[in-house]
């Protein structure tokens, strides 16, 4: 699959959610419940995928983030459910990000659901971190693991 297939997938996604296809192709960004999701084409061994990525919250993690918080974030990645299938990452700036890839041949409804889940996961992690960093994030990971 190629960039051309990505462009088709974007157009199909736009149609599925009722957006202007040309605008989505131009900006490659969705705003879902206030969460900005940047979309991009990612070549890979499977022929390419659509990646969605967004920030978690509005602030960087503290430079002196506790080992417990970092451990909980890694556990969120390992367990999968607390991130709804996305991957947590940390940019050099200290901003926490979530990203997820979907195959280009996925039905538009699957892409719609995937990007909605990404926005939901971002909001849940942002809320958890705002409500007491380690404690609330730890609850999120362990509640989902059960």
C-alpha positions, 0 to 999 in steps of 0.5 A: 500500500502506498501514500495513494492508499492512505489518501483514499483511506482519509477520504473514506474516513472523512465520508464516514464521519461527515467531514470535508474530505479535502479539508481532512486531506489538507490538515490531516487532523481530527478534533474529537472531544477537544483532543487533536489527533494528528494523522499521518501515513507510516510506511511499514513492512505490511504496506503502510498504515495510518497513524494517529497521535495526540498529546495527553494533557496540556503540560509536560511531565515533571522533570523529576517524575517519580519512578512509580509514575514512569513504571505505571506508564510503562505498565499501561503500554504493556497491558494494552487495555489502559491505553485502549490499544495505543502506545504511550510515549514521551517526547524530548520536551517532556510531553506525554503522547499516545499513538496508534496505527491502523492498517490502510485497508481497515474499514472506515468505521474501524478508523472512526472507532480507533481515533475515538478510542485514542481521544478517549484514552488521551482524556482518561490519562490526562484526567488521571495525571491531573488527579494526583499523578501516580495514584490515579494513573496507578488506579487506571492501570490496575482497574483495567487489568482486572 
